[in-house]
């Protein structure tokens, strides 16, 4: 049986931390679905789900067909059943992630005991990298090029320079 895992998140936008987790997970699972969670009703994201998916595909173009990228809304455990994945991957950074991630893992197990949550840590280089901070710094003109893939860097520069013009 192929071991298939879903790496779910907002990925608004994807960072080097997320990419590091995805590549590490390829050493453990046969197939990874990077799944962009979005809420069509109240999505306050900077990038649309389609833009996020496109950027992730570009950033992971070298990984071949073991990685697929998709968007979903609704319950993650139901999505896992739909794509026949038996594992959820989540990344853990500092202690601050732990409480929320632990609660979510327990809730997901309650909702669907067939799906197991796996926590992974990225390289220490990206321990403090967070999409929220990357957006904030980029919006103020700071250089985030080392923290995001080139496709995301271009999109951030474009998005925030367009904002300045208007
Ligand atoms: P969410 O919006 O659900 O927090 P994110 O898109 O921020 O999701 O991130 C998806 C997952 O990746 C989460 O489990 C998050 O903790 C993890 N993650 C985010 N950034 C990093 C990083 N730099 N290193 C390791 N894990 C990370």
Backbone and ligand atoms as CSV (ligand in chain L), in Angstrom:
chain,resi,resn,atom,element,x,y,z
A,1,UNK,N,N,0.841,-1.221,0.000
A,1,UNK,CA,C,0.000,0.000,0.000
A,1,UNK,C,C,0.861,1.251,0.000
A,2,UNK,N,N,0.507,2.176,-0.877
A,2,UNK,CA,C,1.249,3.448,-0.922
A,2,UNK,C,C,0.893,4.300,0.291
A,3,UNK,N,N,1.899,4.908,0.880
A,3,UNK,CA,C,1.630,5.808,2.009
A,3,UNK,C,C,1.425,7.217,1.479
A,4,UNK,N,N,0.185,7.681,1.612
A,4,UNK,CA,C,-0.159,8.994,1.063
A,4,UNK,C,C,-0.521,9.952,2.198
A,5,UNK,N,N,0.074,11.136,2.169
A,5,UNK,CA,C,-0.162,12.110,3.238
A,5,UNK,C,C,-0.610,13.441,2.657
A,6,UNK,N,N,-1.410,14.145,3.439
A,6,UNK,CA,C,-1.848,15.487,3.055
A,6,UNK,C,C,-1.096,16.489,3.929
A,7,UNK,N,N,-0.406,17.423,3.279
A,7,UNK,CA,C,0.206,18.536,4.009
A,7,UNK,C,C,-0.710,19.740,3.782
A,8,UNK,N,N,-1.482,20.057,4.806
A,8,UNK,CA,C,-2.512,21.086,4.648
A,8,UNK,C,C,-2.112,22.371,5.359
A,9,UNK,N,N,-2.552,23.478,4.822
A,9,UNK,CA,C,-2.303,24.771,5.459
A,9,UNK,C,C,-2.901,25.878,4.622
A,10,UNK,N,N,-2.731,27.103,5.106
A,10,UNK,CA,C,-3.217,28.240,4.327
A,10,UNK,C,C,-2.233,28.555,3.202
A,11,UNK,N,N,-0.949,28.389,3.474
A,11,UNK,CA,C,0.096,28.650,2.477
A,11,UNK,C,C,-0.114,29.997,1.779
A,12,UNK,N,N,-0.344,31.019,2.586
A,12,UNK,CA,C,-0.646,32.353,2.020
A,12,UNK,C,C,0.475,33.334,2.313
A,13,UNK,N,N,1.599,33.263,1.668
A,13,UNK,CA,C,1.985,32.329,0.610
A,13,UNK,C,C,2.893,31.225,1.170
A,14,UNK,N,N,3.262,30.290,0.284
A,14,UNK,CA,C,4.174,29.217,0.703
A,14,UNK,C,C,5.553,29.820,0.989
A,15,UNK,N,N,6.214,29.299,2.039
A,15,UNK,CA,C,7.545,29.800,2.413
A,15,UNK,C,C,8.565,28.673,2.297
A,16,UNK,N,N,9.827,29.029,2.500
A,16,UNK,CA,C,10.891,28.013,2.483
A,16,UNK,C,C,10.675,26.996,3.605
A,17,UNK,N,N,10.066,27.409,4.708
A,17,UNK,CA,C,9.767,26.483,5.807
A,17,UNK,C,C,8.802,25.397,5.349
A,18,UNK,N,N,7.723,25.811,4.682
A,18,UNK,CA,C,6.743,24.844,4.150
A,18,UNK,C,C,7.410,23.900,3.134
A,19,UNK,N,N,8.246,24.486,2.263
A,19,UNK,CA,C,8.872,23.667,1.215
A,19,UNK,C,C,9.829,22.652,1.842
A,20,UNK,N,N,10.525,23.078,2.878
A,20,UNK,CA,C,11.450,22.189,3.576
A,20,UNK,C,C,10.683,20.999,4.179
A,21,UNK,N,N,9.547,21.286,4.797
A,21,UNK,CA,C,8.725,20.211,5.382
A,21,UNK,C,C,8.261,19.254,4.274
A,22,UNK,N,N,7.806,19.794,3.163
A,22,UNK,CA,C,7.307,18.954,2.062
A,22,UNK,C,C,8.403,18.020,1.571
A,23,UNK,N,N,9.600,18.570,1.376
A,23,UNK,CA,C,10.707,17.752,0.853
A,23,UNK,C,C,11.131,16.690,1.872
A,24,UNK,N,N,11.124,17.042,3.154
A,24,UNK,CA,C,11.455,16.053,4.180
A,24,UNK,C,C,10.399,14.937,4.208
A,25,UNK,N,N,9.146,15.321,4.045
A,25,UNK,CA,C,8.051,14.342,4.089
A,25,UNK,C,C,8.162,13.341,2.943
A,26,UNK,N,N,8.769,13.764,1.830
A,26,UNK,CA,C,8.945,12.849,0.700
A,26,UNK,C,C,9.879,11.692,1.050
A,27,UNK,N,N,10.673,11.868,2.104
A,27,UNK,CA,C,11.543,10.787,2.560
A,27,UNK,C,C,10.782,9.749,3.370
A,28,UNK,N,N,9.567,10.070,3.740
A,28,UNK,CA,C,8.793,9.179,4.617
A,28,UNK,C,C,7.569,8.612,3.908
A,29,UNK,N,N,6.914,9.471,3.121
A,29,UNK,CA,C,5.674,9.056,2.444
A,29,UNK,C,C,5.915,8.858,0.946
A,30,UNK,N,N,5.091,8.029,0.326
A,30,UNK,CA,C,5.225,7.793,-1.114
A,30,UNK,C,C,4.636,8.946,-1.915
A,31,UNK,N,N,3.517,9.475,-1.423
A,31,UNK,CA,C,2.846,10.572,-2.134
A,31,UNK,C,C,2.441,11.654,-1.142
A,32,UNK,N,N,2.607,12.897,-1.561
A,32,UNK,CA,C,2.193,14.028,-0.720
A,32,UNK,C,C,1.211,14.891,-1.517
A,33,UNK,N,N,0.112,15.238,-0.873
A,33,UNK,CA,C,-0.791,16.223,-1.460
A,33,UNK,C,C,-0.618,17.505,-0.645
A,34,UNK,N,N,-0.117,18.551,-1.275
A,34,UNK,CA,C,-0.041,19.849,-0.597
A,34,UNK,C,C,-1.400,20.501,-0.831
A,35,UNK,N,N,-2.153,20.677,0.245
A,35,UNK,CA,C,-3.557,21.086,0.102
A,35,UNK,C,C,-3.777,22.471,0.711
A,36,UNK,N,N,-4.160,23.400,-0.146
A,36,UNK,CA,C,-4.408,24.776,0.270
A,36,UNK,C,C,-5.819,24.875,0.854
A,37,UNK,N,N,-5.882,25.180,2.138
A,37,UNK,CA,C,-7.190,25.313,2.782
A,37,UNK,C,C,-7.735,26.708,2.504
A,38,UNK,N,N,-8.963,26.785,2.054
A,38,UNK,CA,C,-9.553,28.109,1.852
A,38,UNK,C,C,-11.035,28.064,2.170
A,39,UNK,N,N,-11.521,29.231,2.506
A,39,UNK,CA,C,-12.933,29.354,2.843
A,39,UNK,C,C,-13.558,30.350,1.866
A,40,UNK,N,N,-14.330,29.851,0.887
A,40,UNK,CA,C,-14.853,30.734,-0.155
A,40,UNK,C,C,-15.682,31.896,0.415
A,41,UNK,N,N,-16.303,31.692,1.587
A,41,UNK,CA,C,-17.158,32.755,2.145
A,41,UNK,C,C,-16.372,33.877,2.818
A,42,UNK,N,N,-15.404,33.479,3.642
A,42,UNK,CA,C,-14.661,34.538,4.345
A,42,UNK,C,C,-13.149,34.287,4.275
A,43,UNK,N,N,-12.638,34.437,3.074
A,43,UNK,CA,C,-11.213,34.265,2.886
A,43,UNK,C,C,-10.536,35.625,2.921
A,44,UNK,N,N,-9.738,35.838,3.960
A,44,UNK,CA,C,-9.061,37.128,4.080
A,44,UNK,C,C,-7.615,37.018,3.598
A,45,UNK,N,N,-7.359,36.005,2.774
A,45,UNK,CA,C,-5.985,35.762,2.335
A,45,UNK,C,C,-5.508,36.844,1.369
A,46,UNK,N,N,-4.176,37.010,1.317
A,46,UNK,CA,C,-3.585,37.970,0.376
A,46,UNK,C,C,-3.688,37.437,-1.046
A,47,UNK,N,N,-3.456,36.122,-1.210
A,47,UNK,CA,C,-3.507,35.510,-2.536
A,47,UNK,C,C,-4.723,34.579,-2.629
A,48,UNK,N,N,-5.316,34.508,-3.808
A,48,UNK,CA,C,-6.455,33.609,-3.991
A,48,UNK,C,C,-5.965,32.163,-3.903
A,49,UNK,N,N,-6.888,31.241,-3.700
A,49,UNK,CA,C,-6.507,29.828,-3.607
A,49,UNK,C,C,-5.813,29.386,-4.898
A,50,UNK,N,N,-6.319,29.841,-6.053
A,50,UNK,CA,C,-5.728,29.447,-7.336
A,50,UNK,C,C,-4.300,29.990,-7.461
A,51,UNK,N,N,-4.095,31.219,-7.003
A,51,UNK,CA,C,-2.730,31.794,-7.043
A,51,UNK,C,C,-1.790,31.019,-6.135
A,52,UNK,N,N,-2.286,30.659,-4.945
A,52,UNK,CA,C,-1.457,29.910,-4.000
A,52,UNK,C,C,-1.080,28.546,-4.583
A,53,UNK,N,N,-2.059,27.874,-5.188
A,53,UNK,CA,C,-1.797,26.561,-5.800
A,53,UNK,C,C,-0.748,26.702,-6.906
A,54,UNK,N,N,-0.900,27.711,-7.764
A,54,UNK,CA,C,0.052,27.919,-8.872
A,54,UNK,C,C,1.468,28.146,-8.360
A,55,UNK,N,N,1.589,28.967,-7.337
A,55,UNK,CA,C,2.922,29.265,-6.798
A,55,UNK,C,C,3.562,28.010,-6.200
A,56,UNK,N,N,2.750,27.190,-5.513
A,56,UNK,CA,C,3.287,25.959,-4.909
A,56,UNK,C,C,3.731,24.994,-6.009
A,57,UNK,N,N,2.918,24.903,-7.063
A,57,UNK,CA,C,3.287,24.001,-8.185
A,57,UNK,C,C,4.626,24.418,-8.779
A,58,UNK,N,N,4.796,25.717,-8.979
A,58,UNK,CA,C,6.062,26.204,-9.553
A,58,UNK,C,C,7.221,25.897,-8.604
A,59,UNK,N,N,7.020,26.158,-7.321
A,59,UNK,CA,C,8.105,25.974,-6.348
A,59,UNK,C,C,8.495,24.501,-6.197
A,60,UNK,N,N,7.555,23.595,-6.465
A,60,UNK,CA,C,7.826,22.164,-6.281
A,60,UNK,C,C,7.898,21.409,-7.608
A,61,UNK,N,N,8.133,22.168,-8.690
A,61,UNK,CA,C,8.113,21.562,-10.026
A,61,UNK,C,C,9.133,20.427,-10.171
A,62,UNK,N,N,10.214,20.473,-9.401
A,62,UNK,CA,C,11.278,19.467,-9.545
A,62,UNK,C,C,10.961,18.158,-8.809
A,63,UNK,N,N,9.860,18.095,-8.067
A,63,UNK,CA,C,9.620,16.910,-7.235
A,63,UNK,C,C,8.913,15.776,-7.991
A,64,UNK,N,N,8.472,16.048,-9.210
A,64,UNK,CA,C,7.854,14.980,-10.012
A,64,UNK,C,C,6.444,14.660,-9.557
A,65,UNK,N,N,5.981,13.451,-9.926
A,65,UNK,CA,C,4.562,13.165,-9.704
A,65,UNK,C,C,4.248,12.630,-8.307
A,66,UNK,N,N,5.243,12.600,-7.423
A,66,UNK,CA,C,4.936,12.174,-6.042
A,66,UNK,C,C,4.301,13.297,-5.232
A,67,UNK,N,N,4.366,14.514,-5.752
A,67,UNK,CA,C,3.726,15.639,-5.070
A,67,UNK,C,C,2.629,16.203,-5.966
A,68,UNK,N,N,1.435,16.324,-5.402
A,68,UNK,CA,C,0.370,17.026,-6.128
A,68,UNK,C,C,-0.077,18.212,-5.275
A,69,UNK,N,N,-0.645,19.203,-5.934
A,69,UNK,CA,C,-1.084,20.407,-5.225
A,69,UNK,C,C,-2.554,20.626,-5.527
A,70,UNK,N,N,-3.307,20.940,-4.503
A,70,UNK,CA,C,-4.757,21.025,-4.645
A,70,UNK,C,C,-5.279,22.086,-3.679
A,71,UNK,N,N,-6.532,22.473,-3.845
A,71,UNK,CA,C,-7.171,23.369,-2.870
A,71,UNK,C,C,-8.413,22.671,-2.351
A,72,UNK,N,N,-8.757,22.944,-1.092
A,72,UNK,CA,C,-9.977,22.338,-0.556
A,72,UNK,C,C,-10.601,23.293,0.448
A,73,UNK,N,N,-11.902,23.118,0.665
A,73,UNK,CA,C,-12.557,23.836,1.761
A,73,UNK,C,C,-13.334,22.786,2.549
A,74,UNK,N,N,-13.700,23.113,3.759
A,74,UNK,CA,C,-14.410,22.137,4.593
A,74,UNK,C,C,-13.448,21.382,5.486
A,75,UNK,N,N,-13.901,20.259,5.984
A,75,UNK,CA,C,-13.109,19.515,6.974
A,75,UNK,C,C,-11.925,18.785,6.339
A,76,UNK,N,N,-10.752,18.974,6.965
A,76,UNK,CA,C,-9.538,18.339,6.444
A,76,UNK,C,C,-9.651,16.808,6.456
A,77,UNK,N,N,-10.223,16.245,7.513
A,77,UNK,CA,C,-10.286,14.771,7.583
A,77,UNK,C,C,-11.203,14.195,6.495
A,78,UNK,N,N,-12.217,14.963,6.118
A,78,UNK,CA,C,-13.077,14.500,5.016
A,78,UNK,C,C,-12.319,14.574,3.699
A,79,UNK,N,N,-11.537,15.632,3.564
A,79,UNK,CA,C,-10.711,15.760,2.351
A,79,UNK,C,C,-9.728,14.575,2.266
A,80,UNK,N,N,-9.130,14.210,3.408
A,80,UNK,CA,C,-8.193,13.072,3.428
A,80,UNK,C,C,-8.878,11.797,2.925
A,81,UNK,N,N,-10.098,11.565,3.361
A,81,UNK,CA,C,-10.846,10.394,2.890
A,81,UNK,C,C,-11.067,10.463,1.380
A,82,UNK,N,N,-11.427,11.662,0.907
A,82,UNK,CA,C,-11.709,11.817,-0.527
A,82,UNK,C,C,-10.492,11.482,-1.389
A,83,UNK,N,N,-9.300,11.897,-0.929
A,83,UNK,CA,C,-8.098,11.633,-1.741
A,83,UNK,C,C,-7.381,10.346,-1.291
A,84,UNK,N,N,-8.027,9.625,-0.380
A,84,UNK,CA,C,-7.492,8.348,0.128
A,84,UNK,C,C,-6.113,8.496,0.777
A,85,UNK,N,N,-5.985,9.533,1.606
A,85,UNK,CA,C,-4.749,9.716,2.372
A,85,UNK,C,C,-5.008,9.266,3.805
A,86,UNK,N,N,-4.001,8.661,4.420
A,86,UNK,CA,C,-4.180,8.164,5.787
A,86,UNK,C,C,-3.350,8.966,6.785
A,87,UNK,N,N,-2.709,10.021,6.294
A,87,UNK,CA,C,-1.877,10.818,7.194
A,87,UNK,C,C,-2.010,12.301,6.900
A,88,UNK,N,N,-1.912,13.079,7.982
A,88,UNK,CA,C,-1.863,14.540,7.883
A,88,UNK,C,C,-0.480,14.950,8.356
A,89,UNK,N,N,0.177,15.815,7.601
A,89,UNK,CA,C,1.471,16.345,8.047
A,89,UNK,C,C,1.245,17.772,8.513
A,90,UNK,N,N,1.813,18.095,9.657
A,90,UNK,CA,C,1.807,19.485,10.108
A,90,UNK,C,C,3.230,19.841,10.503
A,91,UNK,N,N,3.580,21.083,10.316
A,91,UNK,CA,C,4.924,21.529,10.691
A,91,UNK,C,C,4.877,22.160,12.072
A,92,UNK,N,N,5.919,21.926,12.854
A,92,UNK,CA,C,5.993,22.558,14.178
A,92,UNK,C,C,7.198,23.483,14.235
A,93,UNK,N,N,6.946,24.698,14.659
A,93,UNK,CA,C,8.050,25.637,14.878
A,93,UNK,C,C,8.253,25.767,16.380
A,94,UNK,N,N,8.215,26.979,16.860
A,94,UNK,CA,C,8.476,27.207,18.281
A,94,UNK,C,C,7.330,26.654,19.123
A,95,UNK,N,N,7.494,26.745,20.418
A,95,UNK,CA,C,6.512,26.229,21.376
A,95,UNK,C,C,5.112,26.777,21.085
A,96,UNK,N,N,5.073,27.981,20.560
A,96,UNK,CA,C,3.782,28.644,20.335
A,96,UNK,C,C,2.872,27.861,19.387
A,97,UNK,N,N,3.445,27.087,18.471
A,97,UNK,CA,C,2.619,26.290,17.549
A,97,UNK,C,C,1.953,25.125,18.276
A,98,UNK,N,N,2.581,24.675,19.358
A,98,UNK,CA,C,2.241,23.376,19.909
A,98,UNK,C,C,0.793,23.250,20.376
A,99,UNK,N,N,0.347,24.201,21.171
A,99,UNK,CA,C,-0.987,24.141,21.768
A,99,UNK,C,C,-2.074,23.994,20.692
A,100,UNK,N,N,-2.009,24.882,19.705
A,100,UNK,CA,C,-2.999,24.884,18.633
A,100,UNK,C,C,-2.932,23.593,17.805
A,101,UNK,N,N,-1.707,23.204,17.458
A,101,UNK,CA,C,-1.538,22.011,16.629
A,101,UNK,C,C,-2.010,20.753,17.368
A,102,UNK,N,N,-1.732,20.698,18.671
A,102,UNK,CA,C,-2.111,19.543,19.469
A,102,UNK,C,C,-3.639,19.428,19.552
A,103,UNK,N,N,-4.286,20.561,19.783
A,103,UNK,CA,C,-5.758,20.585,19.834
A,103,UNK,C,C,-6.347,20.109,18.511
A,104,UNK,N,N,-5.752,20.594,17.430
A,104,UNK,CA,C,-6.286,20.244,16.128
A,104,UNK,C,C,-6.083,18.763,15.822
A,105,UNK,N,N,-4.907,18.238,16.196
A,105,UNK,CA,C,-4.636,16.817,15.966
A,105,UNK,C,C,-5.645,15.950,16.727
A,106,UNK,N,N,-5.937,16.344,17.965
A,106,UNK,CA,C,-6.892,15.580,18.780
A,106,UNK,C,C,-8.297,15.658,18.178
A,107,UNK,N,N,-8.669,16.844,17.727
A,107,UNK,CA,C,-9.989,17.014,17.116
A,107,UNK,C,C,-10.096,16.188,15.831
A,108,UNK,N,N,-9.054,16.228,15.022
A,108,UNK,CA,C,-9.084,15.463,13.771
A,108,UNK,C,C,-9.151,13.963,14.044
A,109,UNK,N,N,-8.465,13.507,15.088
A,109,UNK,CA,C,-8.525,12.087,15.442
A,109,UNK,C,C,-9.935,11.719,15.908
A,110,UNK,N,N,-10.540,12.629,16.669
A,110,UNK,CA,C,-11.917,12.415,17.132
A,110,UNK,C,C,-12.864,12.296,15.934
A,111,UNK,N,N,-12.654,13.161,14.944
A,111,UNK,CA,C,-13.549,13.167,13.784
A,111,UNK,C,C,-13.307,11.977,12.860
A,112,UNK,N,N,-12.045,11.551,12.770
A,112,UNK,CA,C,-11.714,10.469,11.847
A,112,UNK,C,C,-10.487,9.700,12.344
A,113,UNK,N,N,-10.701,8.644,13.130
A,113,UNK,CA,C,-9.567,7.917,13.729
A,113,UNK,C,C,-8.706,7.173,12.715
A,114,UNK,N,N,-9.145,7.108,11.483
A,114,UNK,CA,C,-8.342,6.413,10.462
A,114,UNK,C,C,-7.165,7.266,9.965
A,115,UNK,N,N,-7.227,8.554,10.268
A,115,UNK,CA,C,-6.173,9.459,9.778
A,115,UNK,C,C,-5.247,9.860,10.932
A,116,UNK,N,N,-3.967,9.637,10.738
A,116,UNK,CA,C,-2.968,9.935,11.784
A,116,UNK,C,C,-2.261,11.252,11.470
A,117,UNK,N,N,-2.022,12.073,12.507
A,117,UNK,CA,C,-1.287,13.334,12.291
A,117,UNK,C,C,0.195,13.134,12.597
A,118,UNK,N,N,1.038,13.607,11.708
A,118,UNK,CA,C,2.493,13.545,11.904
A,118,UNK,C,C,3.036,14.964,12.003
A,119,UNK,N,N,3.831,15.224,13.030
A,119,UNK,CA,C,4.454,16.536,13.176
A,119,UNK,C,C,5.900,16.463,12.718
A,120,UNK,N,N,6.288,17.472,11.964
A,120,UNK,CA,C,7.672,17.524,11.491
A,120,UNK,C,C,8.255,18.904,11.768
A,121,UNK,N,N,9.560,18.973,11.884
A,121,UNK,CA,C,10.196,20.282,12.064
A,121,UNK,C,C,11.061,20.598,10.862
A,122,UNK,N,N,11.030,21.856,10.479
A,122,UNK,CA,C,11.861,22.301,9.359
A,122,UNK,C,C,13.284,22.537,9.866
A,123,UNK,N,N,14.176,22.806,8.945
A,123,UNK,CA,C,15.547,23.179,9.291
A,123,UNK,C,C,15.516,24.404,10.201
A,124,UNK,N,N,16.512,24.509,11.096
A,124,UNK,CA,C,16.524,25.645,12.035
A,124,UNK,C,C,16.599,26.981,11.294
A,125,UNK,N,N,17.083,26.950,10.062
A,125,UNK,CA,C,17.145,28.185,9.257
A,125,UNK,C,C,15.760,28.812,9.126
A,126,UNK,N,N,14.732,27.969,9.106
A,126,UNK,CA,C,13.371,28.472,8.862
A,126,UNK,C,C,12.480,28.390,10.098
A,127,UNK,N,N,13.127,28.236,11.243
A,127,UNK,CA,C,12.367,28.031,12.469
A,127,UNK,C,C,11.430,29.198,12.775
A,128,UNK,N,N,11.837,30.387,12.362
A,128,UNK,CA,C,11.017,31.570,12.676
A,128,UNK,C,C,10.291,32.117,11.451
A,129,UNK,N,N,10.301,31.360,10.369
A,129,UNK,CA,C,9.638,31.832,9.145
A,129,UNK,C,C,8.149,31.555,9.224
A,130,UNK,N,N,7.350,32.587,9.036
A,130,UNK,CA,C,5.897,32.438,9.064
A,130,UNK,C,C,5.300,33.300,7.946
A,131,UNK,N,N,4.293,32.762,7.271
A,131,UNK,CA,C,3.667,33.499,6.162
A,131,UNK,C,C,3.220,34.886,6.614
A,132,UNK,N,N,2.631,34.946,7.801
A,132,UNK,CA,C,2.088,36.222,8.281
A,132,UNK,C,C,3.184,37.295,8.377
A,133,UNK,N,N,4.328,36.892,8.922
A,133,UNK,CA,C,5.437,37.833,9.097
A,133,UNK,C,C,6.053,38.205,7.749
A,134,UNK,N,N,6.174,37.210,6.881
A,134,UNK,CA,C,6.714,37.451,5.547
A,134,UNK,C,C,5.872,38.518,4.830
A,135,UNK,N,N,4.552,38.406,4.939
A,135,UNK,CA,C,3.655,39.387,4.282
A,135,UNK,C,C,3.834,40.770,4.890
A,136,UNK,N,N,3.920,40.784,6.223
A,136,UNK,CA,C,4.037,42.068,6.918
A,136,UNK,C,C,5.327,42.781,6.508
A,137,UNK,N,N,6.437,42.034,6.512
A,137,UNK,CA,C,7.734,42.627,6.173
A,137,UNK,C,C,7.742,43.066,4.700
A,138,UNK,N,N,7.214,42.191,3.823
A,138,UNK,CA,C,7.183,42.533,2.394
A,138,UNK,C,C,6.321,43.770,2.148
A,139,UNK,N,N,5.247,43.906,2.889
A,139,UNK,CA,C,4.356,45.057,2.677
A,139,UNK,C,C,5.044,46.361,3.082
A,140,UNK,N,N,6.061,46.245,3.954
A,140,UNK,CA,C,6.790,47.445,4.393
A,140,UNK,C,C,8.075,47.642,3.582
A,141,UNK,N,N,8.231,46.819,2.544
A,141,UNK,CA,C,9.382,46.982,1.659
A,141,UNK,C,C,10.620,46.225,2.109
A,142,UNK,N,N,10.500,45.361,3.121
A,142,UNK,CA,C,11.653,44.586,3.602
A,142,UNK,C,C,11.987,43.431,2.657
A,143,UNK,N,N,13.234,42.967,2.731
A,143,UNK,CA,C,13.707,41.915,1.831
A,143,UNK,C,C,13.425,40.536,2.422
A,144,UNK,N,N,12.523,39.789,1.787
A,144,UNK,CA,C,12.188,38.444,2.273
A,144,UNK,C,C,12.639,37.370,1.279
A,145,UNK,N,N,13.525,37.762,0.346
A,145,UNK,CA,C,13.876,36.852,-0.747
A,145,UNK,C,C,14.524,35.547,-0.270
A,146,UNK,N,N,15.127,35.538,0.914
A,146,UNK,CA,C,15.759,34.302,1.394
A,146,UNK,C,C,14.740,33.378,2.069
A,147,UNK,N,N,13.552,33.878,2.309
A,147,UNK,CA,C,12.576,33.114,3.094
A,147,UNK,C,C,11.458,32.504,2.267
A,148,UNK,N,N,11.388,32.910,1.001
A,148,UNK,CA,C,10.326,32.401,0.116
A,148,UNK,C,C,10.936,32.002,-1.225
A,149,UNK,N,N,10.287,31.107,-1.983
A,149,UNK,CA,C,10.826,30.757,-3.296
A,149,UNK,C,C,10.699,31.957,-4.254
A,150,UNK,N,N,11.520,31.983,-5.334
A,150,UNK,CA,C,11.514,33.131,-6.243
A,150,UNK,C,C,10.120,33.498,-6.767
A,151,UNK,N,N,9.288,32.511,-7.074
A,151,UNK,CA,C,7.954,32.796,-7.620
A,151,UNK,C,C,7.109,33.594,-6.610
A,152,UNK,N,N,7.268,33.290,-5.350
A,152,UNK,CA,C,6.518,34.008,-4.304
A,152,UNK,C,C,7.102,35.406,-4.110
A,153,UNK,N,N,8.426,35.487,-4.156
A,153,UNK,CA,C,9.060,36.795,-3.997
A,153,UNK,C,C,8.568,37.756,-5.070
A,154,UNK,N,N,8.544,37.267,-6.306
A,154,UNK,CA,C,8.062,38.116,-7.420
A,154,UNK,C,C,6.624,38.550,-7.178
A,155,UNK,N,N,5.793,37.612,-6.741
A,155,UNK,CA,C,4.372,37.917,-6.526
A,155,UNK,C,C,4.181,38.938,-5.404
A,156,UNK,N,N,5.000,38.820,-4.360
A,156,UNK,CA,C,4.886,39.764,-3.231
A,156,UNK,C,C,5.295,41.166,-3.661
A,157,UNK,N,N,6.410,41.239,-4.397
A,157,UNK,CA,C,6.896,42.551,-4.865
A,157,UNK,C,C,5.829,43.189,-5.746
A,158,UNK,N,N,5.273,42.382,-6.644
A,158,UNK,CA,C,4.239,42.879,-7.568
A,158,UNK,C,C,3.005,43.359,-6.801
A,159,UNK,N,N,2.552,42.530,-5.857
A,159,UNK,CA,C,1.337,42.841,-5.102
A,159,UNK,C,C,1.501,44.142,-4.308
A,160,UNK,N,N,2.641,44.267,-3.646
A,160,UNK,CA,C,2.798,45.436,-2.774
A,160,UNK,C,C,3.227,46.682,-3.538
A,161,UNK,N,N,3.887,46.525,-4.686
A,161,UNK,CA,C,4.207,47.741,-5.444
A,161,UNK,C,C,2.940,48.234,-6.142
A,162,UNK,N,N,2.052,47.314,-6.510
A,162,UNK,CA,C,0.748,47.714,-7.099
A,162,UNK,C,C,-0.055,48.503,-6.068
A,163,UNK,N,N,0.021,48.049,-4.797
A,163,UNK,CA,C,-0.683,48.722,-3.710
A,163,UNK,C,C,-0.221,50.157,-3.553
A,164,UNK,N,N,1.112,50.361,-3.713
A,164,UNK,CA,C,1.688,51.702,-3.521
A,164,UNK,C,C,1.240,52.657,-4.618
A,165,UNK,N,N,1.063,52.085,-5.857
A,165,UNK,CA,C,0.680,52.931,-6.993
A,165,UNK,C,C,-0.738,53.444,-6.844
A,166,UNK,N,N,-1.618,52.601,-6.238
A,166,UNK,CA,C,-3.032,52.977,-6.198
A,166,UNK,C,C,-3.324,53.919,-5.039
L,1,LIG,P1,P,-2.165,27.496,9.123
L,1,LIG,O1,O,-2.736,28.662,8.409
L,1,LIG,O2,O,-3.079,26.345,9.333
L,1,LIG,O3,O,-1.338,27.847,10.347
L,1,LIG,P2,P,0.120,27.583,7.491
L,1,LIG,O4,O,-0.075,27.790,6.045
L,1,LIG,O5,O,0.600,28.733,8.274
L,1,LIG,O6,O,-1.130,26.905,8.119
L,1,LIG,O7,O,1.163,26.407,7.686
L,1,LIG,C1,C,0.850,25.075,7.404
L,1,LIG,C2,C,1.619,24.179,8.322
L,1,LIG,O8,O,3.012,24.411,8.168
L,1,LIG,C3,C,1.333,24.396,9.791
L,1,LIG,O9,O,1.393,23.143,10.429
L,1,LIG,C4,C,2.441,25.279,10.260
L,1,LIG,O10,O,2.721,25.103,11.630
L,1,LIG,C5,C,3.578,24.754,9.404
L,1,LIG,N1,N,4.636,25.737,9.182
L,1,LIG,C6,C,4.519,26.996,8.747
L,1,LIG,N2,N,5.712,27.602,8.645
L,1,LIG,C7,C,6.644,26.679,9.055
L,1,LIG,C8,C,8.076,26.685,9.216
L,1,LIG,N3,N,8.771,27.768,8.951
L,1,LIG,N4,N,8.650,25.558,9.661
L,1,LIG,C9,C,7.920,24.467,9.952
L,1,LIG,N5,N,6.573,24.394,9.840
L,1,LIG,C10,C,5.947,25.476,9.392
